[in-house]
Amino acid sequence: MRKIVLSAACAAAMALLFSTPSYAQFDIGNKIKNKVNQKIDQKIDQSIDGALNGKKPTAAGKATANGAAASKENNPEKIKAWTKYDFVPGDKVLFADNLAGEEIGEFPSRWDLNKGNAEVAVLGDDRAINLVSYGTSVQPLMTKTEYLPETFTIEFDIFFDSDNPNVEYEIFLIPKASNFIEAKHGDFWEPIAIRANGIRFQDYGSESEELKAQDIKNQWRHVAISFNKRSMKVYLDNQRLINIPNVKGTPASLRIEVDKRIEANTMVKNVMIAEGGKKLYDQVMADGKIVTYGIKFDVNKADIRPESVGTLASIAKLMQEQPSLKFSIEGHTDSDGDDNSNLKLSQQRAEAVKVYLTEQGIATDRLKAKGMGESKPLDKNSTPEAKSNNRRVEFVKM
């Protein structure tokens, strides 16, 4: 397979992308990170000491929680931009691929190629699926051809060199092949078309003036799709650009294509498909806890990513509406890596979530933070989906 060869200028630009704090890297700004820096710095030694039976964390362990916070520039407007983001992912992961262990230059092993040319590439520190040529089309390699439930969410990141309108990602939610009825399935024969600043589906969608105002140079955009029986919402970064209360269609599977009429890097990473679930209050009443995959962190750090805001806002709202609720925030990891490191990291992440919620007005005595590491897996097998289901934050009723 052909390997990617980057020009010196392109390599320099990409190096700049991954070394300079920017909106494209989802820098949350000081509202979360300064608090994490201040409060975790005070508490994390005691919390982890107890969890590790008296073992003192190393300086390197503390740097995991605090290093990124100390190095970022203060910018409260960046978290403010995400405060209206209301996307919450489903509560059971059906497909997840971060391309871990994939060989650079080869076709990604958990995908199928419909047409064109695709391969695993490295951009900065991340692996991504490089959609090399015009019309390249890929889809998740699943055991069933029709795998989307009636309520689901899809998330992924896509790369843009610029805001050139001649680059477009096309997301097909493919309807069931059997018993096709145009009135029922017709809408989904057209793609959700995504450009750097806007989304279009049929006659719905728009450009975002806020995103359009940005100077886009070599950046990732986060895409989130929420489908609930007949309603569909689609987000580009923090902007909800499509909200259809009654879309005609029964999606059964996913396909991602690229339409580019110029030379451009077109890449996809961090694809996750999840099945929707119970409302938060119903989860607490039925199970005594809330299990969520919507609180996301930078890799091997306790820095909360801004796409977590929708889930965190939902938790805060529930606690405001139910003032008697108290939660133990429990961080869980998968089994990759060292046991003690995972325990430390999960404690740091639980502390970071507690800090965020107290900043939203939740009394600190209604929350406690506890790192569980890899000690309580939900799924014991070693598939990427199992690992994604094990990487979670639980809110256990106290």
BALOBA-1460 file (C-alpha; in Angstrom, 3 decimals):
// residues 398
<rec num="1" residu="m" x="0.000" y="0.000" z="0.000"/>
<rec num="2" residu="r" x="1.119" y="3.575" z="-0.667"/>
<rec num="3" residu="k" x="2.539" y="5.422" z="2.315"/>
<rec num="4" residu="i" x="1.977" y="9.118" z="2.970"/>
<rec num="5" residu="v" x="4.919" y="11.376" z="2.203"/>
<rec num="6" residu="l" x="4.516" y="14.873" z="3.593"/>
<rec num="7" residu="s" x="6.310" y="17.876" z="2.180"/>
<rec num="8" residu="a" x="8.577" y="19.853" z="4.473"/>
<rec num="9" residu="a" x="6.100" y="22.739" z="4.522"/>
<rec num="10" residu="c" x="3.196" y="20.439" z="5.281"/>
<rec num="11" residu="a" x="5.146" y="18.657" z="8.008"/>
<rec num="12" residu="a" x="6.066" y="21.982" z="9.573"/>
<rec num="13" residu="a" x="2.454" y="23.106" z="9.507"/>
<rec num="14" residu="m" x="1.324" y="19.896" z="11.108"/>
<rec num="15" residu="a" x="4.008" y="20.143" z="13.748"/>
<rec num="16" residu="l" x="2.797" y="23.654" z="14.500"/>
<rec num="17" residu="l" x="-0.777" y="22.377" z="14.730"/>
<rec num="18" residu="f" x="0.059" y="19.874" z="17.420"/>
<rec num="19" residu="s" x="2.405" y="22.089" z="19.390"/>
<rec num="20" residu="t" x="0.339" y="25.287" z="19.602"/>
<rec num="21" residu="p" x="-2.819" y="25.573" z="21.769"/>
<rec num="22" residu="s" x="-5.787" y="26.320" z="19.518"/>
<rec num="23" residu="y" x="-9.541" y="26.069" z="19.319"/>
<rec num="24" residu="a" x="-9.120" y="23.206" z="16.873"/>
<rec num="25" residu="q" x="-7.448" y="21.145" z="19.570"/>
<rec num="26" residu="f" x="-10.482" y="21.767" z="21.788"/>
<rec num="27" residu="d" x="-8.568" y="23.781" z="24.400"/>
<rec num="28" residu="i" x="-11.069" y="24.177" z="27.225"/>
<rec num="29" residu="g" x="-9.468" y="27.278" z="28.721"/>
<rec num="30" residu="n" x="-9.038" y="28.279" z="32.316"/>
<rec num="31" residu="k" x="-12.562" y="27.730" z="33.615"/>
<rec num="32" residu="i" x="-11.967" y="23.983" z="33.865"/>
<rec num="33" residu="k" x="-8.221" y="23.636" z="33.736"/>
<rec num="34" residu="n" x="-7.263" y="26.323" z="36.237"/>
<rec num="35" residu="k" x="-9.645" y="24.797" z="38.760"/>
<rec num="36" residu="v" x="-8.260" y="21.364" z="38.065"/>
<rec num="37" residu="n" x="-4.773" y="22.802" z="38.445"/>
<rec num="38" residu="q" x="-5.597" y="24.535" z="41.741"/>
<rec num="39" residu="k" x="-7.809" y="21.966" z="43.435"/>
<rec num="40" residu="i" x="-6.319" y="18.714" z="42.202"/>
<rec num="41" residu="d" x="-2.909" y="20.097" z="43.140"/>
<rec num="42" residu="q" x="-4.217" y="20.394" z="46.718"/>
<rec num="43" residu="k" x="-6.205" y="17.150" z="46.893"/>
<rec num="44" residu="i" x="-4.770" y="14.565" z="44.573"/>
<rec num="45" residu="d" x="-1.873" y="13.500" z="46.802"/>
<rec num="46" residu="q" x="-4.218" y="12.672" z="49.678"/>
<rec num="47" residu="s" x="-6.815" y="10.986" z="47.434"/>
<rec num="48" residu="i" x="-4.311" y="8.817" z="45.621"/>
<rec num="49" residu="d" x="-2.351" y="8.066" z="48.799"/>
<rec num="50" residu="g" x="-5.458" y="6.489" z="50.272"/>
<rec num="51" residu="a" x="-6.336" y="4.620" z="47.103"/>
<rec num="52" residu="l" x="-2.839" y="3.183" z="46.812"/>
<rec num="53" residu="n" x="-2.608" y="2.232" z="50.494"/>
<rec num="54" residu="g" x="-0.132" y="4.912" z="51.426"/>
<rec num="55" residu="k" x="2.051" y="4.960" z="48.332"/>
<rec num="56" residu="k" x="3.046" y="8.489" z="47.365"/>
<rec num="57" residu="p" x="2.437" y="9.378" z="43.692"/>
<rec num="58" residu="t" x="5.482" y="10.416" z="41.747"/>
<rec num="59" residu="a" x="6.078" y="13.884" z="40.387"/>
<rec num="60" residu="a" x="5.369" y="12.450" z="36.960"/>
<rec num="61" residu="g" x="1.987" y="11.230" z="38.176"/>
<rec num="62" residu="k" x="1.072" y="14.702" z="39.383"/>
<rec num="63" residu="a" x="2.227" y="16.212" z="36.103"/>
<rec num="64" residu="t" x="-0.349" y="14.093" z="34.277"/>
<rec num="65" residu="a" x="-3.118" y="15.982" z="36.008"/>
<rec num="66" residu="n" x="-1.556" y="19.409" z="36.065"/>
<rec num="67" residu="g" x="0.990" y="19.737" z="33.257"/>
<rec num="68" residu="a" x="-1.412" y="20.605" z="30.453"/>
<rec num="69" residu="a" x="-3.340" y="23.010" z="32.647"/>
<rec num="70" residu="a" x="-0.229" y="24.954" z="33.523"/>
<rec num="71" residu="s" x="0.910" y="25.237" z="29.911"/>
<rec num="72" residu="k" x="-2.336" y="26.419" z="28.302"/>
<rec num="73" residu="e" x="-3.198" y="30.070" z="27.829"/>
<rec num="74" residu="n" x="-6.170" y="31.375" z="29.787"/>
<rec num="75" residu="n" x="-9.256" y="31.781" z="27.616"/>
<rec num="76" residu="p" x="-12.626" y="31.478" z="29.388"/>
<rec num="77" residu="e" x="-14.451" y="32.269" z="26.139"/>
<rec num="78" residu="k" x="-13.562" y="28.824" z="24.786"/>
<rec num="79" residu="i" x="-15.467" y="26.899" z="27.445"/>
<rec num="80" residu="k" x="-18.256" y="29.465" z="27.247"/>
<rec num="81" residu="a" x="-18.652" y="28.605" z="23.562"/>
<rec num="82" residu="w" x="-19.533" y="25.030" z="24.500"/>
<rec num="83" residu="t" x="-22.005" y="25.771" z="27.315"/>
<rec num="84" residu="k" x="-25.045" y="25.278" z="25.053"/>
<rec num="85" residu="y" x="-23.719" y="22.020" z="23.624"/>
<rec num="86" residu="d" x="-26.392" y="19.476" z="24.581"/>
<rec num="87" residu="f" x="-25.184" y="16.295" z="22.863"/>
<rec num="88" residu="v" x="-25.082" y="13.223" z="25.118"/>
<rec num="89" residu="p" x="-23.758" y="9.929" z="23.659"/>
<rec num="90" residu="g" x="-25.515" y="6.606" z="24.027"/>
<rec num="91" residu="d" x="-24.779" y="4.353" z="26.977"/>
<rec num="92" residu="k" x="-23.648" y="1.181" z="25.174"/>
<rec num="93" residu="v" x="-20.751" y="1.268" z="22.719"/>
<rec num="94" residu="l" x="-21.456" y="-0.709" z="19.532"/>
<rec num="95" residu="f" x="-18.349" y="0.280" z="17.550"/>
<rec num="96" residu="a" x="-15.221" y="2.180" z="18.559"/>
<rec num="97" residu="d" x="-11.934" y="2.560" z="16.738"/>
<rec num="98" residu="n" x="-9.006" y="4.743" z="17.753"/>
<rec num="99" residu="l" x="-6.740" y="2.788" z="15.362"/>
<rec num="100" residu="a" x="-4.492" y="1.607" z="18.187"/>
<rec num="101" residu="g" x="-1.934" y="-0.911" z="16.967"/>
<rec num="102" residu="e" x="-2.694" y="-0.322" z="13.285"/>
<rec num="103" residu="e" x="0.239" y="-0.339" z="10.876"/>
<rec num="104" residu="i" x="0.935" y="2.980" z="9.177"/>
<rec num="105" residu="g" x="0.288" y="2.910" z="5.435"/>
<rec num="106" residu="e" x="-2.018" y="-0.120" z="5.570"/>
<rec num="107" residu="f" x="-5.785" y="-0.233" z="5.248"/>
<rec num="108" residu="p" x="-7.470" y="-0.018" z="8.690"/>
<rec num="109" residu="s" x="-8.340" y="-3.550" z="9.780"/>
<rec num="110" residu="r" x="-11.729" y="-2.760" z="11.309"/>
<rec num="111" residu="w" x="-13.123" y="-1.037" z="8.227"/>
<rec num="112" residu="d" x="-14.323" y="-2.083" z="4.783"/>
<rec num="113" residu="l" x="-13.469" y="-0.241" z="1.559"/>
<rec num="114" residu="n" x="-16.301" y="0.463" z="-0.857"/>
<rec num="115" residu="k" x="-14.210" y="2.427" z="-3.363"/>
<rec num="116" residu="g" x="-11.187" y="4.673" z="-3.635"/>
<rec num="117" residu="n" x="-8.060" y="4.487" z="-1.503"/>
<rec num="118" residu="a" x="-7.723" y="4.696" z="2.273"/>
<rec num="119" residu="e" x="-4.885" y="3.976" z="4.689"/>
<rec num="120" residu="v" x="-3.766" y="4.535" z="8.254"/>
<rec num="121" residu="a" x="-1.706" y="7.703" z="8.665"/>
<rec num="122" residu="v" x="-0.156" y="9.669" z="11.518"/>
<rec num="123" residu="l" x="-0.959" y="13.338" z="11.994"/>
<rec num="124" residu="g" x="0.855" y="14.820" z="14.969"/>
<rec num="125" residu="d" x="0.557" y="12.212" z="17.718"/>
<rec num="126" residu="d" x="-2.682" y="10.670" z="16.437"/>
<rec num="127" residu="r" x="-3.491" y="7.889" z="14.024"/>
<rec num="128" residu="a" x="-6.238" y="8.640" z="11.515"/>
<rec num="129" residu="i" x="-7.856" y="7.078" z="8.458"/>
<rec num="130" residu="n" x="-6.516" y="8.973" z="5.458"/>
<rec num="131" residu="l" x="-9.196" y="9.136" z="2.740"/>
<rec num="132" residu="v" x="-6.652" y="9.526" z="-0.021"/>
<rec num="133" residu="s" x="-8.595" y="10.147" z="-3.216"/>
<rec num="134" residu="y" x="-11.793" y="11.756" z="-4.442"/>
<rec num="135" residu="g" x="-14.801" y="9.506" z="-3.804"/>
<rec num="136" residu="t" x="-13.083" y="7.257" z="-1.263"/>
<rec num="137" residu="s" x="-15.779" y="5.446" z="0.723"/>
<rec num="138" residu="v" x="-15.357" y="3.367" z="3.891"/>
<rec num="139" residu="q" x="-17.668" y="1.740" z="6.400"/>
<rec num="140" residu="p" x="-17.236" y="-0.050" z="9.757"/>
<rec num="141" residu="l" x="-16.590" y="-3.768" z="9.451"/>
<rec num="142" residu="m" x="-19.462" y="-5.251" z="11.452"/>
<rec num="143" residu="t" x="-20.793" y="-8.782" z="11.915"/>
<rec num="144" residu="k" x="-24.260" y="-7.642" z="10.779"/>
<rec num="145" residu="t" x="-25.100" y="-5.513" z="7.759"/>
<rec num="146" residu="e" x="-27.872" y="-3.711" z="9.664"/>
<rec num="147" residu="y" x="-26.596" y="-2.774" z="13.099"/>
<rec num="148" residu="l" x="-27.957" y="0.664" z="14.015"/>
<rec num="149" residu="p" x="-30.712" y="0.511" z="16.668"/>
<rec num="150" residu="e" x="-33.725" y="2.824" z="16.666"/>
<rec num="151" residu="t" x="-31.906" y="5.199" z="19.036"/>
<rec num="152" residu="f" x="-28.183" y="5.781" z="18.502"/>
<rec num="153" residu="t" x="-25.364" y="8.312" z="18.496"/>
<rec num="154" residu="i" x="-22.312" y="8.632" z="16.246"/>
<rec num="155" residu="e" x="-19.178" y="10.684" z="16.938"/>
<rec num="156" residu="f" x="-15.957" y="11.227" z="15.019"/>
<rec num="157" residu="d" x="-13.354" y="13.864" z="14.159"/>
<rec num="158" residu="i" x="-12.610" y="15.078" z="10.623"/>
<rec num="159" residu="f" x="-9.655" y="17.106" z="9.385"/>
<rec num="160" residu="f" x="-9.660" y="20.290" z="7.299"/>
<rec num="161" residu="d" x="-6.617" y="21.983" z="5.772"/>
<rec num="162" residu="s" x="-8.742" y="25.097" z="5.232"/>
<rec num="163" residu="d" x="-12.347" y="26.196" z="4.746"/>
<rec num="164" residu="n" x="-12.202" y="25.552" z="0.991"/>
<rec num="165" residu="p" x="-15.756" y="24.603" z="-0.143"/>
<rec num="166" residu="n" x="-14.346" y="22.027" z="-2.541"/>
<rec num="167" residu="v" x="-13.733" y="19.649" z="0.386"/>
<rec num="168" residu="e" x="-16.778" y="17.864" z="1.774"/>
<rec num="169" residu="y" x="-17.285" y="14.783" z="3.929"/>
<rec num="170" residu="e" x="-20.451" y="12.827" z="3.160"/>
<rec num="171" residu="i" x="-22.022" y="10.741" z="5.919"/>
<rec num="172" residu="f" x="-24.550" y="8.198" z="4.711"/>
<rec num="173" residu="l" x="-27.001" y="6.689" z="7.196"/>
<rec num="174" residu="i" x="-28.005" y="3.784" z="5.005"/>
<rec num="175" residu="p" x="-31.618" y="2.589" z="5.305"/>
<rec num="176" residu="k" x="-32.623" y="-1.036" z="5.485"/>
<rec num="177" residu="a" x="-32.155" y="-2.677" z="2.112"/>
<rec num="178" residu="s" x="-35.208" y="-4.928" z="2.327"/>
<rec num="179" residu="n" x="-38.783" y="-3.740" z="1.875"/>
<rec num="180" residu="f" x="-37.722" y="-0.257" z="0.807"/>
<rec num="181" residu="i" x="-40.540" y="2.271" z="0.920"/>
<rec num="182" residu="e" x="-39.689" y="5.700" z="-0.433"/>
<rec num="183" residu="a" x="-41.981" y="7.570" z="1.973"/>
<rec num="184" residu="k" x="-40.330" y="5.825" z="4.925"/>
<rec num="185" residu="h" x="-36.700" y="5.512" z="3.844"/>
<rec num="186" residu="g" x="-36.293" y="8.130" z="1.145"/>
<rec num="187" residu="d" x="-34.454" y="10.867" z="3.057"/>
<rec num="188" residu="f" x="-31.445" y="8.716" z="3.830"/>
<rec num="189" residu="w" x="-30.524" y="8.041" z="0.242"/>
<rec num="190" residu="e" x="-28.896" y="11.501" z="0.454"/>
<rec num="191" residu="p" x="-25.847" y="12.086" z="2.685"/>
<rec num="192" residu="i" x="-25.256" y="14.435" z="5.568"/>
<rec num="193" residu="a" x="-22.751" y="16.725" z="3.827"/>
<rec num="194" residu="i" x="-20.176" y="18.376" z="6.098"/>
<rec num="195" residu="r" x="-17.849" y="21.219" z="5.195"/>
<rec num="196" residu="a" x="-15.474" y="23.127" z="7.445"/>
<rec num="197" residu="n" x="-18.148" y="25.606" z="8.566"/>
<rec num="198" residu="g" x="-21.490" y="23.993" z="7.840"/>
<rec num="199" residu="i" x="-23.701" y="20.934" z="7.479"/>
<rec num="200" residu="r" x="-26.433" y="20.135" z="4.971"/>
<rec num="201" residu="f" x="-28.977" y="17.311" z="4.782"/>
<rec num="202" residu="q" x="-31.730" y="17.519" z="2.187"/>
<rec num="203" residu="d" x="-33.213" y="21.003" z="2.680"/>
<rec num="204" residu="y" x="-31.997" y="21.225" z="6.272"/>
<rec num="205" residu="g" x="-28.826" y="22.641" z="7.784"/>
<rec num="206" residu="s" x="-26.763" y="25.783" z="7.533"/>
<rec num="207" residu="e" x="-23.351" y="27.328" z="7.931"/>
<rec num="208" residu="s" x="-22.274" y="28.497" z="11.344"/>
<rec num="209" residu="e" x="-21.333" y="32.156" z="11.387"/>
<rec num="210" residu="e" x="-19.227" y="31.536" z="14.489"/>
<rec num="211" residu="l" x="-17.263" y="28.744" z="12.842"/>
<rec num="212" residu="k" x="-17.124" y="30.634" z="9.555"/>
<rec num="213" residu="a" x="-15.461" y="33.565" z="11.309"/>
<rec num="214" residu="q" x="-12.537" y="31.398" z="12.358"/>
<rec num="215" residu="d" x="-9.364" y="31.259" z="10.343"/>
<rec num="216" residu="i" x="-9.236" y="27.532" z="9.601"/>
<rec num="217" residu="k" x="-5.751" y="26.188" z="9.048"/>
<rec num="218" residu="n" x="-5.063" y="22.511" z="9.615"/>
<rec num="219" residu="q" x="-7.631" y="21.678" z="12.243"/>
<rec num="220" residu="w" x="-9.929" y="18.906" z="13.419"/>
<rec num="221" residu="r" x="-13.683" y="19.339" z="13.712"/>
<rec num="222" residu="h" x="-15.773" y="17.186" z="16.035"/>
<rec num="223" residu="v" x="-18.968" y="15.754" z="14.517"/>
<rec num="224" residu="a" x="-21.815" y="14.306" z="16.600"/>
<rec num="225" residu="i" x="-25.061" y="12.779" z="15.334"/>
<rec num="226" residu="s" x="-27.998" y="11.906" z="17.571"/>
<rec num="227" residu="f" x="-30.900" y="9.852" z="16.177"/>
<rec num="228" residu="n" x="-33.953" y="8.995" z="18.265"/>
<rec num="229" residu="k" x="-36.554" y="6.940" z="16.380"/>
<rec num="230" residu="r" x="-37.492" y="9.749" z="14.008"/>
<rec num="231" residu="s" x="-35.694" y="12.875" z="15.234"/>
<rec num="232" residu="m" x="-32.130" y="13.763" z="14.253"/>
<rec num="233" residu="k" x="-29.637" y="16.339" z="15.495"/>
<rec num="234" residu="v" x="-26.216" y="16.951" z="13.956"/>
<rec num="235" residu="y" x="-23.429" y="19.006" z="15.531"/>
<rec num="236" residu="l" x="-20.199" y="20.467" z="14.173"/>
<rec num="237" residu="d" x="-17.902" y="21.274" z="17.083"/>
<rec num="238" residu="n" x="-20.090" y="23.150" z="19.566"/>
<rec num="239" residu="q" x="-22.739" y="24.162" z="17.006"/>
<rec num="240" residu="r" x="-26.001" y="22.272" z="16.460"/>
<rec num="241" residu="l" x="-26.643" y="22.877" z="12.775"/>
<rec num="242" residu="i" x="-29.397" y="20.332" z="12.081"/>
<rec num="243" residu="n" x="-32.426" y="19.614" z="14.255"/>
<rec num="244" residu="i" x="-35.162" y="17.643" z="12.478"/>
<rec num="245" residu="p" x="-38.058" y="16.541" z="14.705"/>
<rec num="246" residu="n" x="-39.537" y="14.095" z="12.200"/>
<rec num="247" residu="v" x="-37.070" y="12.844" z="9.615"/>
<rec num="248" residu="k" x="-38.290" y="10.137" z="7.249"/>
<rec num="249" residu="g" x="-36.061" y="7.123" z="7.428"/>
<rec num="250" residu="t" x="-34.902" y="4.042" z="9.282"/>
<rec num="251" residu="p" x="-31.066" y="4.078" z="9.288"/>
<rec num="252" residu="a" x="-29.442" y="0.673" z="9.504"/>
<rec num="253" residu="s" x="-25.716" y="1.284" z="8.861"/>
<rec num="254" residu="l" x="-23.056" y="3.953" z="8.333"/>
<rec num="255" residu="r" x="-20.822" y="4.904" z="5.409"/>
<rec num="256" residu="i" x="-18.273" y="7.753" z="5.252"/>
<rec num="257" residu="e" x="-17.169" y="9.239" z="1.933"/>
<rec num="258" residu="v" x="-15.093" y="12.202" z="0.828"/>
<rec num="259" residu="d" x="-15.841" y="14.595" z="-2.022"/>
<rec num="260" residu="k" x="-12.777" y="16.735" z="-2.697"/>
<rec num="261" residu="r" x="-12.066" y="18.634" z="-5.902"/>
<rec num="262" residu="i" x="-8.660" y="19.925" z="-4.785"/>
<rec num="263" residu="e" x="-5.497" y="18.464" z="-3.275"/>
<rec num="264" residu="a" x="-6.223" y="18.292" z="0.449"/>
<rec num="265" residu="n" x="-5.675" y="16.092" z="3.476"/>
<rec num="266" residu="t" x="-8.985" y="14.409" z="4.350"/>
<rec num="267" residu="m" x="-8.850" y="12.258" z="7.464"/>
<rec num="268" residu="v" x="-11.191" y="10.662" z="10.012"/>
<rec num="269" residu="k" x="-10.431" y="9.469" z="13.549"/>
<rec num="270" residu="n" x="-12.042" y="8.451" z="16.864"/>
<rec num="271" residu="v" x="-15.188" y="6.954" z="15.378"/>
<rec num="272" residu="m" x="-17.685" y="5.746" z="17.996"/>
<rec num="273" residu="i" x="-21.219" y="4.411" z="17.547"/>
<rec num="274" residu="a" x="-23.342" y="3.924" z="20.668"/>
<rec num="275" residu="e" x="-26.847" y="2.762" z="21.417"/>
<rec num="276" residu="g" x="-29.095" y="5.255" z="23.210"/>
<rec num="277" residu="g" x="-30.460" y="4.423" z="26.635"/>
<rec num="278" residu="k" x="-32.557" y="5.453" z="29.602"/>
<rec num="279" residu="k" x="-32.946" y="9.003" z="30.821"/>
<rec num="280" residu="l" x="-30.542" y="9.870" z="33.640"/>
<rec num="281" residu="y" x="-33.140" y="9.914" z="36.412"/>
<rec num="282" residu="d" x="-34.568" y="6.593" z="35.219"/>
<rec num="283" residu="q" x="-31.054" y="5.106" z="35.360"/>
<rec num="284" residu="v" x="-30.622" y="6.223" z="38.953"/>
<rec num="285" residu="m" x="-33.991" y="4.851" z="39.981"/>
<rec num="286" residu="a" x="-33.487" y="1.525" z="38.191"/>
<rec num="287" residu="d" x="-29.780" y="0.891" z="38.758"/>
<rec num="288" residu="g" x="-28.728" y="3.194" z="41.580"/>
<rec num="289" residu="k" x="-26.163" y="4.818" z="39.307"/>
<rec num="290" residu="i" x="-25.536" y="6.541" z="35.979"/>
<rec num="291" residu="v" x="-22.991" y="5.049" z="33.598"/>
<rec num="292" residu="t" x="-21.750" y="7.536" z="31.028"/>
<rec num="293" residu="y" x="-19.283" y="7.549" z="28.134"/>
<rec num="294" residu="g" x="-19.857" y="11.225" z="27.396"/>
<rec num="295" residu="i" x="-17.194" y="12.591" z="29.754"/>
<rec num="296" residu="k" x="-13.999" y="12.520" z="27.728"/>
<rec num="297" residu="f" x="-10.431" y="13.371" z="28.574"/>
<rec num="298" residu="d" x="-7.201" y="14.053" z="26.738"/>
<rec num="299" residu="v" x="-5.174" y="10.874" z="26.288"/>
<rec num="300" residu="n" x="-3.488" y="9.800" z="29.543"/>
<rec num="301" residu="k" x="-4.532" y="13.052" z="31.238"/>
<rec num="302" residu="a" x="-7.281" y="14.382" z="33.487"/>
<rec num="303" residu="d" x="-8.049" y="17.329" z="31.188"/>
<rec num="304" residu="i" x="-11.763" y="17.281" z="30.361"/>
<rec num="305" residu="r" x="-12.511" y="17.721" z="26.676"/>
<rec num="306" residu="p" x="-15.187" y="20.296" z="25.772"/>
<rec num="307" residu="e" x="-17.442" y="17.772" z="24.000"/>
<rec num="308" residu="s" x="-18.092" y="16.480" z="27.534"/>
<rec num="309" residu="v" x="-20.122" y="19.587" z="28.352"/>
<rec num="310" residu="g" x="-23.435" y="18.127" z="27.188"/>
<rec num="311" residu="t" x="-23.162" y="15.148" z="29.545"/>
<rec num="312" residu="l" x="-21.846" y="17.221" z="32.456"/>
<rec num="313" residu="a" x="-24.644" y="19.765" z="32.021"/>
<rec num="314" residu="s" x="-27.213" y="16.960" z="32.122"/>
<rec num="315" residu="i" x="-25.748" y="15.630" z="35.379"/>
<rec num="316" residu="a" x="-25.694" y="19.117" z="36.919"/>
<rec num="317" residu="k" x="-29.294" y="19.745" z="35.856"/>
<rec num="318" residu="l" x="-30.438" y="16.444" z="37.370"/>
<rec num="319" residu="m" x="-28.758" y="17.285" z="40.682"/>
<rec num="320" residu="q" x="-30.306" y="20.742" z="40.691"/>
<rec num="321" residu="e" x="-33.770" y="19.270" z="40.075"/>
<rec num="322" residu="q" x="-33.240" y="16.509" z="42.668"/>
<rec num="323" residu="p" x="-31.544" y="18.256" z="45.615"/>
<rec num="324" residu="s" x="-31.468" y="15.082" z="47.722"/>
<rec num="325" residu="l" x="-29.241" y="13.251" z="45.239"/>
<rec num="326" residu="k" x="-25.620" y="12.680" z="46.222"/>
<rec num="327" residu="f" x="-23.114" y="10.904" z="43.990"/>
<rec num="328" residu="s" x="-19.823" y="9.119" z="44.263"/>
<rec num="329" residu="i" x="-18.042" y="9.994" z="41.020"/>
<rec num="330" residu="e" x="-16.122" y="6.866" z="40.033"/>
<rec num="331" residu="g" x="-13.540" y="6.883" z="37.262"/>
<rec num="332" residu="h" x="-12.837" y="3.637" z="35.388"/>
<rec num="333" residu="t" x="-10.163" y="2.704" z="32.849"/>
<rec num="334" residu="d" x="-9.606" y="-0.258" z="30.563"/>
<rec num="335" residu="s" x="-6.894" y="-2.825" z="31.285"/>
<rec num="336" residu="d" x="-4.220" y="-1.288" z="29.042"/>
<rec num="337" residu="g" x="-1.184" y="-0.020" z="30.890"/>
<rec num="338" residu="d" x="0.092" y="-0.339" z="34.454"/>
<rec num="339" residu="d" x="-2.433" y="-1.041" z="37.229"/>
<rec num="340" residu="n" x="-1.167" y="1.697" z="39.556"/>
<rec num="341" residu="s" x="-0.961" y="4.251" z="36.758"/>
<rec num="342" residu="n" x="-4.536" y="3.479" z="35.759"/>
<rec num="343" residu="l" x="-5.661" y="3.866" z="39.376"/>
<rec num="344" residu="k" x="-3.916" y="7.236" z="39.675"/>
<rec num="345" residu="l" x="-5.357" y="8.453" z="36.386"/>
<rec num="346" residu="s" x="-8.898" y="7.388" z="37.256"/>
<rec num="347" residu="q" x="-8.644" y="9.219" z="40.593"/>
<rec num="348" residu="q" x="-7.416" y="12.366" z="38.877"/>
<rec num="349" residu="r" x="-10.251" y="12.220" z="36.363"/>
<rec num="350" residu="a" x="-12.880" y="11.692" z="39.051"/>
<rec num="351" residu="e" x="-11.469" y="14.715" z="40.912"/>
<rec num="352" residu="a" x="-11.597" y="16.793" z="37.720"/>
<rec num="353" residu="v" x="-15.289" y="15.947" z="37.215"/>
<rec num="354" residu="k" x="-16.035" y="16.890" z="40.823"/>
<rec num="355" residu="v" x="-14.285" y="20.232" z="40.358"/>
<rec num="356" residu="y" x="-16.304" y="20.946" z="37.223"/>
<rec num="357" residu="l" x="-19.655" y="20.140" z="38.842"/>
<rec num="358" residu="t" x="-18.918" y="22.255" z="41.924"/>
<rec num="359" residu="e" x="-18.130" y="25.105" z="39.526"/>
<rec num="360" residu="q" x="-21.654" y="24.642" z="38.162"/>
<rec num="361" residu="g" x="-23.125" y="25.251" z="41.614"/>
<rec num="362" residu="i" x="-23.360" y="21.711" z="42.985"/>
<rec num="363" residu="a" x="-22.435" y="21.663" z="46.704"/>
<rec num="364" residu="t" x="-19.165" y="19.865" z="47.308"/>
<rec num="365" residu="d" x="-20.671" y="17.752" z="50.117"/>
<rec num="366" residu="r" x="-22.990" y="16.144" z="47.561"/>
<rec num="367" residu="l" x="-20.050" y="14.709" z="45.649"/>
<rec num="368" residu="k" x="-17.059" y="12.556" z="46.338"/>
<rec num="369" residu="a" x="-14.426" y="11.363" z="43.876"/>
<rec num="370" residu="k" x="-13.083" y="7.840" z="43.686"/>
<rec num="371" residu="g" x="-10.707" y="6.249" z="41.186"/>
<rec num="372" residu="m" x="-11.401" y="2.601" z="40.403"/>
<rec num="373" residu="g" x="-8.757" y="2.066" z="37.738"/>
<rec num="374" residu="e" x="-9.297" y="-1.179" z="35.882"/>
<rec num="375" residu="s" x="-10.685" y="-3.074" z="38.887"/>
<rec num="376" residu="k" x="-14.346" y="-3.198" z="37.829"/>
<rec num="377" residu="p" x="-14.661" y="-3.900" z="34.092"/>
<rec num="378" residu="l" x="-18.136" y="-4.076" z="32.582"/>
<rec num="379" residu="d" x="-16.886" y="-6.239" z="29.737"/>
<rec num="380" residu="k" x="-14.105" y="-8.768" z="30.185"/>
<rec num="381" residu="n" x="-13.190" y="-9.427" z="26.546"/>
<rec num="382" residu="s" x="-10.461" y="-7.557" z="24.717"/>
<rec num="383" residu="t" x="-12.268" y="-5.984" z="21.745"/>
<rec num="384" residu="p" x="-12.031" y="-2.228" z="21.161"/>
<rec num="385" residu="e" x="-15.745" y="-1.961" z="21.999"/>
<rec num="386" residu="a" x="-15.199" y="-3.764" z="25.313"/>
<rec num="387" residu="k" x="-12.355" y="-1.409" z="26.195"/>
<rec num="388" residu="s" x="-14.539" y="1.580" z="25.306"/>
<rec num="389" residu="n" x="-17.343" y="0.247" z="27.512"/>
<rec num="390" residu="n" x="-14.852" y="-0.161" z="30.366"/>
<rec num="391" residu="r" x="-13.531" y="3.419" z="29.982"/>
<rec num="392" residu="r" x="-16.311" y="5.288" z="31.691"/>
<rec num="393" residu="v" x="-17.398" y="7.568" z="34.525"/>
<rec num="394" residu="e" x="-20.079" y="6.318" z="36.878"/>
<rec num="395" residu="f" x="-22.221" y="8.421" z="39.214"/>
<rec num="396" residu="v" x="-23.163" y="6.056" z="42.038"/>
<rec num="397" residu="k" x="-25.981" y="7.169" z="44.330"/>
<rec num="398" residu="m" x="-24.863" y="7.663" z="47.946"/>
